[in-house]
Amino acid sequence: MLRSSRSRRARARVISGGLSARVPFAVSTAALAFALVTPAWAEDATADAGAEADGGENIVVTARAQKLYRVTQTEIGKIAADPLDVPQSVQVINSEMIEDQGARDIRDLYRNVPGVSADNYATVTYRGFSQDVTYYDGLRGDPFQTFSVPQLFTIERVEFLKGPAGMLYGSGSPGGTINYVTKKPGEVFGGNLRVIGGGRNRYGASGDVTGPLDANGTVTGRVGLFYEDMDSYRDHASSRTFVGDAGLAVKLAPDTKLTVQVTDYDQNLPGNRLRGIPIDADGNFYAKRSWNHNDPDDYIRYNGLVTQARLDSRLSDALSFNVAGRWFKYDEEQKYHEPVALRDTDGDGVYDTVTREYRDQHRKVKGLSFGANLVGKFDTGPISHTVLFGGDWYREDSSATNYASRNVPTRSLIDPDYTTDSRPDLSGVTPSYSDARALRRGVYLQEQMGLGEHVILVGGVRRDWFDDNDYIASETASSAATTFRAGAIYKPRSDVSLYVSWSEAFEPQSVADQSPLAGGPFAPETGQQVEAGVKTDLLDGRIQTTLAAYRIVRRNVLQIDDSLEPVNGIDQLAPLGEVTSKGIEATVTADVTRNWLISANYAYNDTTITGSVEGQAVDRSVGDRFPNTPQHKAGFWTRYQVAAIDTAFSFGGQYVSSQIDRSGDRLKPFTVFDATIAHDFGIFDAKFRIENIFDKFYAVSGFTGPKGAYIGNARSWFVELRRRF
């Protein structure tokens, strides 16, 4: 948990730079698919009616571009609500923006969300804190927990709730919560078929189809397939991804629906697991962007299976409930070469080689999650009440077998040789094992009161219990926590919301740190946030804005207590560490004209250690700062459609200020740009997408010295053809 900070003193050569088995391609190209049709908005009621009569428009050129990215409802707060009525900063990336930007996985969306930046793999930095817990339809059960990244083919929208959410979701980072809302069977028949081709030998296809399965629409279904294959800009690395998704919904009564879904994921990632490119203290790269520490026959192979079911019922206008369950498992096999240390072999003061360790790892995870919510709405005189009562339960079992050997050749940073087979004989190596279970359960109660038309008050409380078991070390840890949430909203008019809120979060201490020999057990880490802001939905939704200021304090961070003598040689721990994160975030989505819209955002964050034992670090801190936490981040995306030629032009960019990695080395600021051109040919739509237009060689986040800085994608492009029906 604790480590001393260190720095490396070396000068760098500055280098710049402009499935277990393959799924048959024909299977995906034969699949049918559904594309959600964006409703057409016209400038007046007559145009709206005409668009409705024609059955709506597609996303390439709408009857009007206005409101294309508008979001009027979110379930991130456990109750379906207008974002204006949530007393915390909320951002939702809807299917139209995902489609417009050609996003394939969650990393493609970070530019749209202020306060969220890349950390490593699927982990993000969220308002200054590392966040690796995500939710699907409000439930725990993430099948992408280690070195695979969440795919978006099955996702309808992504919801971001900023700040602590312990009262709603239980244990988690104080930075915020990410909830993926999956695609469900639709009540109207529709489908599409897509094929894609592009640079770096990229090709693939996807499709899905949805609609009623009987004459009365009582039963609806959805089925989809996705396959994509492409080479990486890193030597000998590539990715092959297959996703199969199906859902069935049954109306058990006019206001009661049962939805069942199943999703299968399969990824084959040759030349992985990828770390970064080593850098010097000033952020200059030691190797070319294409350099790879792995051998050509290294790989990650991943297979995940998810099933979930949800029952929604409205018993009356005043009472409704939902009950949901989610089960998942995944199996991940990794054979790769891990960078260990940097070496200067010729004595010129510049690192030119990295030593490596061969690793053979196999990890299995299974999880089961349940959740239930009861919502009551009633009035007492002039006061309206919305009461939420719910609970959730989650169990996760994980096990792993790990072999490691350093009897492998080094890898040159300047002239790498990938021809030598360096996979060692592991028959005499003793593996390490892990076998653990985590159990989480909680109950919560929230009241939302409306005082007339202008004031909303929110208050809630939650009680959590958790048990962790490390079966290999024969160690257990159990504890409980109570978290609260309170907020107030003042709406001087229906489209303007002024809010202030206070919320809490907690994270259990690790099992290893709970030992009585070290002074344990210890209370969980806690996080508290105060946030104030303003949200608008002006001109009938044509201008949506959010401005938020926040302060988060994270406490009870375990450190060695120097005032206590070691007991039997074991340092005594105490919850002495404290971290404070302060920042401002702003977003705007605006219709500049009938055919032109823009979405832009900016975030400022300052995360520092405000309480610590002298000479000790807090978690991954370097001095009083934290890695992968930029102070400034900005992004934009703009779209202009030319209806006369059935074409839409989109352009976007992202700026991230300098950061530090876990070794204290500097990551340089960067700015990158992307663009999309979409055209409707009548019988099919075509899209041309180019990413990193100027081929910027940059680092998005950093690890430690030999593991390097994780780099952003090199310039890439693709063409996608889509047929709707």
URFENTA-V68171 format. One line per field, one symbol per residue. ss: DSSP state (A for helix, B for strand, O for the rest). psi: psi as a letter, one per 20 degrees, with the letter a starting at -180 (. if undefined). burial: 1 if it has 16 or more other C-alpha atoms within 10 Angstrom, else 0. A space follows every 50 residues. Layout:
# URFENTA-V68171
ss->???
psi->???
burial->???
This chain:
# URFENTA-V68171
ss->OOOOOOOOOOOOOOOOOOOOOOOOAAAAAOOOBOOOOOOOOOOOAAAAAA AAAOOOOOOOOOOOOOOOOOOOOBOOOOOOBOAAAOOOOBBBBOAAAAAA OOOOBAAAAAAAOOOBBBBBOOBBBBOOBBBOOBBBOOBOOOOOOOOOOO BOOOBBBBBBBBOOOAAAAOOOOOOBBBBBBBOOOOOOOBBBBBBBBBOO OBBBBBBBBBBBOOOOOOBBBBBBBBBBBBBOOOOOOBBBBBBBBBBBBB BBBOOBBBBBBBBBBBBBBBOOOOOOBOBOOOOOBOOOOOOOOOOOOOBB BBBBBBBBBBBBBBOOOOBBBBBBBBBBBBBBBBBBBBBBBBBOOOOOOO OOBBBBBBBBBBBBBBBBBBBBBBBBBBBBOOBBBBBBBBBBBBBBBBBB BBBBBOOOOOBBOOOOOOOOOOOOOOOOOOOBBBBBBBBBBBBBBBBBBB BOOOBBBBBBBBBBBBBBBBOOOOBBBBBBBBBBBBBBBBBBBOOBBBBB BBBBBBBOOOOAAAOAAAOOOOOOBBBBBBBBBBBBBAAAAOBBBBBBBB BBBBBBBBBBOOOOOOBOOBOOBBBBBBBBBBBBBBBBBBBOOOOBBBBB BBBBBBBBBBBOOOOOOOOOOBOOBOOOOOOBBBBBBBBBBBAAAOBBBB BBBBBBOOBBOOOOOBBOOBBBBBBBBBBBOOOOBBBBBBBOOOOOOOBB BBOOOOOOBBBOOOOBBBBBBBBBO
psi->hqqqqrqpnqqqpopro.phqppphhgghiqqqpppppqpprhrhghghh hghijrrrigorhqiqjhjppiqqjhkippqphhjplqpppporhghggh jkphrhhiihhioqiprqeqciqrpokiqppjprqokjqrlojmiejqpp qjhjpgrppooprqkhhhibqrqihaqpppoqprpqipprrrpqqqqarl kpqrqrqqqrrqirhijhpqrpqqqppppqqrippjqrqopppppqqppp ohrhkpppppqpppppponqjrppaapqrahjjpqirrhiqpirrhjrrp pppqppqqqppppohrhiprrqpqqppqqqpppporoppgqqqnhjkjjp piqpqrpppoqppppqqpqqqqppppprqncipqpoppprqqpppppqqq ppqqpjmqqrpphgmpojipokorojhjpprqqqoqppppqqqqpqpopo nbiippppqqqqpqqqpppohgilqqpqarqpqrpqqpppnhrhjpopqq qprqrqpqqqghijphhjirrqqqqqppqpqqapqqmrlljiopqppqpr pppprkpprpoiiqqqokjpqpqqmiqppppqrpqpqpoqogahjpqqpq qqpppoprpjpqppiqqodkqocjrqqknqhppqqqpqppqnhhjlqppq prrppprqaqaiijqppqqqpqqrqppppojfirqqppppqmgjlporph rqcrfhiappqrqrprqqpppppq.
burial->00001000001110000010001010011011111111111100000100 10000111111111111111100101111000111111111111111101 11110010101111111111111111111111111111111111101111 11111111111111111111111111111110111110111111111101 01111111111110001111111111111111111111111111111111 10000111111111111111111111111110111111101111111111 11111111111111000001111111111111111111111110000001 11111111111111111111111111100000011111111111111111 00111000111110000100011000000000001111111111111111 00001111111111111111000001110111111111111000111111 11111111101011101111111111111111111110001111111111 11111111111000000000111111111111111111111001111111 11111111101110011101111011111111111111111010011111 11111111111111111111111111111100001111111110111111 1111111111111111111111110
